[in-house]
Amino acid sequence: MDEVTIQKIATEIAHHLPSYAWVLLLVQVVILAAAAAVGASFGEYLKTRGKHLATKADFDSLQNQLRANTELVETIKAEVGQKDWAQRERTNLRRIKLEELIEKMHNCIAGVERLGSRAVAGDYEAGEHDPLSHLAAIAALHFPELENEVFRFSQKWREQARLGLNHTIVVKSMGIDFDAYRTANDIFQQQWGSGYKELLAAQAELTTAARRLLVEIMGVDEHEHPSQLQP
């Protein structure tokens, strides 16, 4: 409240009171005091109100920051969880495929033993036993680390397959010449035995490399490997 307004109020009040100069002065003093008191109270109120508003604004800001941080943490947790899940799935897939590769390797050995027996009788046919293609596909897609071992095993398996096919052709061409058959069969058995040992050596190398890779994939002790990896 400014002085002009106070003066007008005091004059109006004094107009209705006895006309003494001191009365007008007293009225002015009283109004000034009241105005000062009201002004002080109102100023304190505004100051307190301002503090409250500032505190609320700070609180709202902190809440927003906390909410944003919480959302960020949840996002990071979700991303980390997704990566962990993907890594676990990849590890599990490689373990399964590694066991499948070893299973195919054993099938190759069993198949080459059967075709050797049939070649002696002259009834082996090319392409009848070819589990090697499955083994090679698994290795190429999932295990480039085993490239050298798979190549050596595949090479030795194909040599045995060709040996069996060639002997079948020889046996079929002999007819009933038993002496020629015995001579050819003795040569075949010698060559087959030597090649079979090399094939088993390649199998052992592949098995050892697969076992080592499983340790790397799973992070477990070698003695905990699945039985499929045993030669």
Secondary structure, DSSP 4 states (H G I P E B T S, - for coil): --HHHHHHHHHHHHHTS---HHHHHHHHHHHHHHHHHHHHHHHHHHHHHHHHHHHHHHHHHHHHHHHHHHHHHHHHHHHHHHHHHHHHHHHHHHHHHHHHHHHHHHHHHHHHHHHHHHHHHT---TTS--THHHHHHHHHHH-GGGHHHHHHHHHHHHHHHHHHHHHHHHHHHHTT-HHHHHHHHHHHHHHHHHHHHHHHHHHHHHHHHHHHHHHHHH---GGGS-GGG--
